[in-house]
């Protein structure tokens, strides 16, 4: 799955995520998109009275027009309280919701609403990080997956008004996601694949990146009183 940060232009296909503030408030991008879609978004919110744009709320509008297969409205909550983590959560949840729907293209409008104290670049970078982490799957041993069960998303585009700055902020976050992915892979492997000796071997590979790796043997661990860890190692 490719993740990119691009200029904030309304896509002509696939799915689109638009953020909504508490009270159903749309930003300038959301208002423009609603106008292009003939008011489909405001009608959908009126038809769903329990959707208020509160943090964590989602509302899906299927076949809204404009070539889009769906628009997902993502609640941010009260604008002054919105933190960068909210955009990360939206990026991750959007990918998880659409991962195996058959959709191939997803655009996330990382718009910063009025009264939100957060740079647009940071909002976009964190949305991209969320999408990267939300797209994680460990399918290494799933050899009998049916086509409808396989992830379908190919491209996730994070729409931003501060593309150069957002890309710069995302670079270290992308490397952070690499580390998270490595850790998830290691802890998800069965015990006959990752056990003390093989885990140490995997850790030694990090030396290529300039990481100092020290591996303790049984003698050193006994000397340090690490009996519980030794017991777990013996059990695996």
N, C-alpha and C positions, 0 to 999 in steps of 0.2 A: 504494500500500500504506500503510495507516494503522498507526501505531505508538502504542500507549498504555501507560501504567503504571497498573495497577489493584491493588486489594486481592487478597491471596493466597487466592483461593477456587478450588477445583478446578472446571475447566470441564466442561460437559456435552456438548460436541461438539468436533469438530476434532481437532487433534493437540496433545500436551502434552510439553514437555521438562522432565525432572527431573534435577537434578545428583546425582552419586554420588561419594563420596570413595573414596580408595584402600582396598582391602579390601572393596568393595561396600557401604560404609556409606551409608545414607540418612538425610537429616535428618528433622525432624518433619513437614514437608509431604510428603516422599516416603513416609514410613511411613504417614501418614494416607491418601495416595492408594493405596498398595499394599493397605491394609486394605479400602478401598472397592472395589477391583478384585479382591477375593478372593484376594490373594496372587500375582497375575499377575506382578508385577515381580520378586519374590524367586524365583519359579519360573523366570522367564526368565534371571535371572543364574546360577542353579544349572545351567541347561541350556546355558550358554555359559561354560565354565570359563576361557576365555582373556580374558573381560571381567572386569577387576578394579577398574574405576573409575579406572584410571591416566589421567593427563592426556592428552587428545586421543582417548580411546577412546569409541566410540558403540555402543549396542545398541538396536535397534528392535524394539518389541513391537507387532505388528499386531493389531487388533481385540481389545484387552484387556478390553472391556466398559465399562459406565458411560456409553455413548453416544459414547465416544472412538473415532476411527478408528485411532489409534496413539499409543503413548508412546515417546519417544526418551530413553534414559538416556545422559547425557553425563558422562564421566569428568572429575573435577577434579584428581585426584592427591591427594597428602598435604595434609591440611587446613592445617597451619601454613605450607605453602609457597604457598598459593593467593594470587594477586595479582588485581587488578581486571581486568587484561588477559585473564585466563582466562574471565571472564564475557563480555567483548567477543567473544572467539573463539567461544564457544558460541552467542551470539546470531547471529553471522554465519553460522556453519556450519549452524545449524538452518534458517535461511531458505534458504540455498543448497540444502540437501537436499530441501526441500519445495516450492521455488518453482514447479516445473512438474509437480507430481504430481497436480494437480487439487484439492488441499486449499485451502480458502479461509480457515480460521481456525487460528491457531497461538498457543498460550500457552506462555510460557517462565517457569518457576518459578525466579526468581533467588534461591534460598534460600542463606543463608550457613550452612555446616555448623559444628558444634561444633569449637572449637579453631582456627577460621579468623579471622585478625586482619584483618578487613575490615568496614566498616560496611555494613549491609544496603542503605542508600540508594545507596551507590556501586556495589554489585554490580548493582542493578537499572538504574541509569543507564547503566552500561557495557554491560549486556546489550542495552539499547535501542539504544545507539549501534552495537553490532555488527550488530544486526538491520537497522538503517537502511543501513549500509554493505554488508552482505551482500546486500541486495535490489537493489543497483545493476545495471542493465542498459543497454546502449546499442543499442536496437532501431530507431533512427531510420531506417535504410535497409533494414531487414528487412521487405520488403513482401509476402513470400510465406510467412510463417510459418503453419504449420498450427495449428489450435486446441490440439492436444495439446502444442505447443511453447511456447505463450504462458504467461507467469507467471500463476498462479491465486490466489496468496495475496492476500487482501484486508485482513485485520486481524491484526496481531501484538500480543498482549497480554503485557506483562511483569508477572508477579505479584510483589508485594512487600509486606513488612510495614511499610515506611516510605515510603508513597506520596508525601506532601507533600514530604519531603526529597529523594526520588528525582527527582521532577518538577523541582524547583529545580536539582538538579545536572545534569539532562539538558538544560535550556534552552541553555547554552553549547555542549554537545556536539552538539546538533541543528544549531546554526549552523556548528560545525566540519564537520559532515557536508555542509552546503550547500557549503562551500568545496571539500571533497574531490570532491563531485559535479561542481562547475563545472570543476575541474581535469581530472577523468577525461573529461568531455565534450570539452574542448578538445584533449587529447592523443589522443583516439580519432578525431576528425574527420580525414578525408583531407587531404592536402597542398594540394589545390586549393580547400579550404574555409578551413583555418587555415594561413596563411603569415604572414610578418612583419607586413605591413600590417594584415591582418584580426585577427591576434592583438593588435596594439596597440589596435585599435578595441575589441575585447572588454575589454581591460584598462581602457580609459578609462571604461567603464561602471561600474567599481568606485568611481569618484569620487562616485557617488550615495550610496554608503555611508559617505562621509567618508574614503576612502582617497586618499592623495596619489599620483598617477600621473605619472611622468615618462617620456616616450618619446624615445629617442635616434634621430636620423637617421643616414644613412650618413656624413656628414661628422664627426659627433661620435664615431661608433664607430671610424672610421679614425684619428682623433686619439688615441683610447684604445688603439689597437693591437688591436682586436677582429677581426683578419683571419679567424680560424677561423669565427666566427659569421657574418660577412659572406659567407664562402664557402658556408656552409650555406644562407643566405638566397637566394643566387644560384641554388643548385641546386634549390631548391623553386619 
